[in-house]
């Protein structure tokens, strides 16, 4: 496929640039009035229209006049395998009930776990496939999906098998994260070590045997998993080759960042709450800071301090946190808008964080996340828009016209 008359070809980072730190996020290379050649599912070449070689004009072409071409969004934090939405908790949130109060009343993660345990694998697959299809049509071209609504051995395995089926069905890279340490089941409320033993001695060996997960995650937070419990679970996962991607500092500065870095976490996710010690710890590590602004939007909790992380020369990524309880949306375009509007990131910073750095948070930035010769041709073409800033500016409208995966137009 040859795409011609591109108003702006966005995100032309060098092949050896796999992650952007600090002020590097400010720079979003754009080639104006461009063409892009895709061959065998890869980005073959690109350049300015005035230099379009006559030797390639015979390829099937797509006229992108007035439109921008972006690398696909890379969504590195989702929970899209779930049995049912939780709109019944919506009114509780409006009434002012906190995340902790809703959980204490039988809602929250345990609510999703009860529903998921009753659902069949086929039911879970079909509903998750519908969500993923919609995300792709909104520009997402790589995704990470977590378990964590099973909370029993069979249900956690069921979730991870669904994720494996999604990997087989969809033409995008999908990473699977084992998150049984999402909450304590009711029967283990007063026996934390009993549940941890179940994770370590029963779940992990079976997951490793079936090769069902790429990463391990823990919800390290007051009322959920303590620092010591988090450390124990991450170390157990490491024995099976599962790298950490950890929920930390969503509701409080817990010390979870320090534990995560000690365990060589690929990313620490949320960080709505942070302090100077958090930043100091991260400044000495290669761990990616993954921010989830649509979670803050939905729950009414503080937005993460993106500017301080960037100022400290840290690698910042953006993701949706798509889940039924705190972020019922997989729209990365809205995430980019919120990053600009609420976290005061510049459009260039937010777009870089949602593409190349999102790919880096899934360890796929060698093949995805930028317009680079040799990378996979996962990208999207906008509607005619006046500038790249118009995409986050127009937060209530979809500006995605065409999704391309592995060099082919995706129609769902």
FENBELGI-V121701 format. One record per residue. N is the residue number from 1. OMEGA is omega as a letter, one per 20 degrees, with the letter a starting at -180 (999 if undefined). NEAR is the number of other ideal C-beta (glycine too) atoms within 10 Angstrom. Layout:
# FENBELGI-V121701
n->N omega->OMEGA near->NEAR
n->N omega->OMEGA near->NEAR
This chain:
# FENBELGI-V121701
n->1 omega->r near->17
n->2 omega->r near->19
n->3 omega->a near->24
n->4 omega->r near->18
n->5 omega->r near->16
n->6 omega->r near->26
n->7 omega->r near->21
n->8 omega->r near->20
n->9 omega->a near->25
n->10 omega->r near->26
n->11 omega->a near->23
n->12 omega->a near->16
n->13 omega->r near->22
n->14 omega->a near->10
n->15 omega->a near->11
n->16 omega->r near->7
n->17 omega->a near->15
n->18 omega->r near->18
n->19 omega->a near->17
n->20 omega->a near->26
n->21 omega->r near->17
n->22 omega->a near->16
n->23 omega->r near->11
n->24 omega->r near->17
n->25 omega->a near->25
n->26 omega->a near->13
n->27 omega->r near->11
n->28 omega->a near->23
n->29 omega->a near->15
n->30 omega->r near->19
n->31 omega->a near->19
n->32 omega->r near->11
n->33 omega->a near->14
n->34 omega->r near->26
n->35 omega->a near->25
n->36 omega->r near->24
n->37 omega->r near->22
n->38 omega->a near->23
n->39 omega->r near->14
n->40 omega->r near->8
n->41 omega->a near->16
n->42 omega->r near->16
n->43 omega->a near->21
n->44 omega->a near->18
n->45 omega->r near->13
n->46 omega->r near->20
n->47 omega->r near->14
n->48 omega->a near->13
n->49 omega->a near->13
n->50 omega->a near->8
n->51 omega->a near->8
n->52 omega->a near->17
n->53 omega->r near->10
n->54 omega->a near->6
n->55 omega->a near->7
n->56 omega->a near->14
n->57 omega->r near->11
n->58 omega->r near->8
n->59 omega->r near->15
n->60 omega->a near->7
n->61 omega->r near->15
n->62 omega->a near->19
n->63 omega->a near->11
n->64 omega->a near->23
n->65 omega->r near->10
n->66 omega->a near->13
n->67 omega->r near->22
n->68 omega->r near->26
n->69 omega->a near->26
n->70 omega->r near->27
n->71 omega->a near->32
n->72 omega->r near->28
n->73 omega->r near->32
n->74 omega->a near->32
n->75 omega->a near->33
n->76 omega->r near->30
n->77 omega->r near->30
n->78 omega->r near->26
n->79 omega->a near->26
n->80 omega->r near->25
n->81 omega->r near->31
n->82 omega->a near->24
n->83 omega->a near->21
n->84 omega->r near->16
n->85 omega->a near->15
n->86 omega->a near->20
n->87 omega->r near->9
n->88 omega->r near->10
n->89 omega->a near->21
n->90 omega->a near->13
n->91 omega->r near->9
n->92 omega->r near->15
n->93 omega->a near->18
n->94 omega->r near->9
n->95 omega->r near->8
n->96 omega->r near->8
n->97 omega->a near->16
n->98 omega->r near->14
n->99 omega->a near->21
n->100 omega->a near->14
n->101 omega->r near->14
n->102 omega->r near->20
n->103 omega->a near->19
n->104 omega->a near->13
n->105 omega->r near->12
n->106 omega->r near->11
n->107 omega->r near->19
n->108 omega->a near->20
n->109 omega->a near->25
n->110 omega->r near->19
n->111 omega->r near->20
n->112 omega->a near->25
n->113 omega->r near->22
n->114 omega->a near->16
n->115 omega->a near->16
n->116 omega->a near->26
n->117 omega->a near->16
n->118 omega->a near->10
n->119 omega->r near->20
n->120 omega->r near->10
n->121 omega->r near->15
n->122 omega->r near->10
n->123 omega->r near->14
n->124 omega->a near->24
n->125 omega->a near->20
n->126 omega->a near->11
n->127 omega->r near->18
n->128 omega->r near->23
n->129 omega->r near->17
n->130 omega->r near->12
n->131 omega->a near->19
n->132 omega->r near->25
n->133 omega->r near->15
n->134 omega->r near->15
n->135 omega->r near->25
n->136 omega->r near->25
n->137 omega->r near->16
n->138 omega->r near->21
n->139 omega->a near->28
n->140 omega->a near->30
n->141 omega->r near->31
n->142 omega->a near->27
n->143 omega->r near->30
n->144 omega->a near->31
n->145 omega->a near->25
n->146 omega->r near->29
n->147 omega->r near->29
n->148 omega->r near->26
n->149 omega->r near->31
n->150 omega->r near->25
n->151 omega->r near->29
n->152 omega->a near->17
n->153 omega->a near->15
n->154 omega->a near->11
n->155 omega->r near->21
n->156 omega->r near->28
n->157 omega->r near->20
n->158 omega->r near->21
n->159 omega->a near->31
n->160 omega->r near->27
n->161 omega->r near->18
n->162 omega->r near->26
n->163 omega->r near->26
n->164 omega->r near->17
n->165 omega->r near->17
n->166 omega->r near->22
n->167 omega->a near->14
n->168 omega->a near->7
n->169 omega->a near->13
n->170 omega->a near->17
n->171 omega->r near->14
n->172 omega->r near->24
n->173 omega->r near->19
n->174 omega->r near->20
n->175 omega->a near->22
n->176 omega->r near->25
n->177 omega->r near->27
n->178 omega->a near->30
n->179 omega->r near->28
n->180 omega->r near->32
n->181 omega->r near->27
n->182 omega->r near->24
n->183 omega->r near->24
n->184 omega->r near->22
n->185 omega->a near->19
n->186 omega->a near->12
n->187 omega->r near->11
n->188 omega->a near->16
n->189 omega->a near->11
n->190 omega->r near->8
n->191 omega->a near->13
n->192 omega->a near->14
n->193 omega->r near->11
n->194 omega->r near->12
n->195 omega->r near->20
n->196 omega->r near->20
n->197 omega->r near->14
n->198 omega->r near->19
n->199 omega->a near->23
n->200 omega->a near->19
n->201 omega->a near->10
n->202 omega->a near->14
n->203 omega->a near->24
n->204 omega->r near->21
n->205 omega->a near->12
n->206 omega->r near->14
n->207 omega->r near->24
n->208 omega->a near->16
n->209 omega->a near->9
n->210 omega->a near->12
n->211 omega->a near->12
n->212 omega->a near->19
n->213 omega->r near->27
n->214 omega->a near->19
n->215 omega->r near->23
n->216 omega->a near->29
n->217 omega->r near->30
n->218 omega->r near->32
n->219 omega->a near->21
n->220 omega->a near->28
n->221 omega->r near->22
n->222 omega->a near->11
n->223 omega->r near->14
n->224 omega->a near->21
n->225 omega->a near->26
n->226 omega->r near->18
n->227 omega->a near->15
n->228 omega->r near->11
n->229 omega->r near->20
n->230 omega->a near->27
n->231 omega->a near->19
n->232 omega->a near->19
n->233 omega->r near->25
n->234 omega->r near->24
n->235 omega->r near->14
n->236 omega->r near->18
n->237 omega->a near->25
n->238 omega->r near->14
n->239 omega->r near->11
n->240 omega->r near->16
n->241 omega->a near->12
n->242 omega->a near->21
n->243 omega->a near->18
n->244 omega->r near->26
n->245 omega->a near->29
n->246 omega->r near->32
n->247 omega->a near->28
n->248 omega->r near->30
n->249 omega->r near->24
n->250 omega->a near->27
n->251 omega->a near->18
n->252 omega->r near->13
n->253 omega->a near->15
n->254 omega->a near->21
n->255 omega->a near->17
n->256 omega->r near->28
n->257 omega->a near->27
n->258 omega->r near->19
n->259 omega->a near->24
n->260 omega->a near->31
n->261 omega->r near->20
n->262 omega->a near->14
n->263 omega->r near->20
n->264 omega->r near->13
n->265 omega->r near->26
n->266 omega->r near->24
n->267 omega->r near->28
n->268 omega->a near->29
n->269 omega->a near->28
n->270 omega->r near->26
n->271 omega->r near->25
n->272 omega->r near->21
n->273 omega->r near->18
n->274 omega->r near->22
n->275 omega->a near->12
n->276 omega->a near->9
n->277 omega->r near->12
n->278 omega->a near->26
n->279 omega->r near->19
n->280 omega->r near->12
n->281 omega->a near->19
n->282 omega->a near->24
n->283 omega->a near->13
n->284 omega->a near->8
n->285 omega->r near->18
n->286 omega->a near->13
n->287 omega->a near->23
n->288 omega->r near->26
n->289 omega->a near->28
n->290 omega->a near->29
n->291 omega->a near->28
n->292 omega->a near->31
n->293 omega->r near->28
n->294 omega->r near->25
n->295 omega->r near->28
n->296 omega->r near->22
n->297 omega->a near->19
n->298 omega->a near->18
n->299 omega->a near->18
n->300 omega->r near->11
n->301 omega->a near->17
n->302 omega->r near->13
n->303 omega->r near->18
n->304 omega->a near->27
n->305 omega->a near->20
n->306 omega->a near->25
n->307 omega->r near->14
n->308 omega->r near->14
n->309 omega->r near->24
n->310 omega->r near->24
n->311 omega->a near->12
n->312 omega->r near->18
n->313 omega->r near->13
n->314 omega->r near->19
n->315 omega->a near->27
n->316 omega->r near->28
n->317 omega->r near->30
n->318 omega->r near->34
n->319 omega->a near->32
n->320 omega->a near->30
n->321 omega->a near->28
n->322 omega->r near->28
n->323 omega->a near->26
n->324 omega->a near->21
n->325 omega->a near->25
n->326 omega->r near->24
n->327 omega->a near->23
n->328 omega->r near->18
n->329 omega->r near->19
n->330 omega->a near->25
n->331 omega->a near->21
n->332 omega->r near->27
n->333 omega->r near->21
n->334 omega->r near->19
n->335 omega->r near->29
n->336 omega->r near->25
n->337 omega->r near->22
n->338 omega->r near->23
n->339 omega->r near->28
n->340 omega->a near->22
n->341 omega->a near->16
n->342 omega->a near->16
n->343 omega->r near->22
n->344 omega->r near->13
n->345 omega->r near->27
n->346 omega->r near->17
n->347 omega->r near->19
n->348 omega->r near->19
n->349 omega->a near->28
n->350 omega->a near->28
n->351 omega->r near->26
n->352 omega->a near->31
n->353 omega->a near->31
n->354 omega->a near->31
n->355 omega->a near->33
n->356 omega->a near->28
n->357 omega->r near->29
n->358 omega->r near->35
n->359 omega->r near->30
n->360 omega->r near->27
n->361 omega->r near->33
n->362 omega->r near->28
n->363 omega->r near->19
n->364 omega->a near->23
n->365 omega->r near->24
n->366 omega->a near->15
n->367 omega->a near->15
n->368 omega->r near->25
n->369 omega->r near->34
n->370 omega->r near->27
n->371 omega->a near->23
n->372 omega->r near->23
n->373 omega->r near->13
n->374 omega->r near->10
n->375 omega->r near->21
n->376 omega->r near->25
n->377 omega->r near->25
n->378 omega->a near->30
n->379 omega->r near->28
n->380 omega->r near->27
n->381 omega->a near->21
n->382 omega->r near->23
n->383 omega->r near->16
n->384 omega->r near->13
n->385 omega->a near->19
n->386 omega->a near->10
n->387 omega->r near->12
n->388 omega->r near->20
n->389 omega->a near->14
n->390 omega->a near->16
n->391 omega->r near->26
n->392 omega->r near->23
n->393 omega->a near->16
n->394 omega->a near->14
n->395 omega->a near->15
n->396 omega->a near->6
n->397 omega->r near->11
n->398 omega->r near->15
n->399 omega->a near->22
n->400 omega->r near->20
n->401 omega->a near->14
n->402 omega->r near->19
n->403 omega->r near->23
n->404 omega->r near->22
n->405 omega->a near->21
n->406 omega->r near->15
n->407 omega->a near->19
n->408 omega->r near->13
n->409 omega->a near->11
n->410 omega->r near->19
n->411 omega->r near->9
n->412 omega->999 near->9
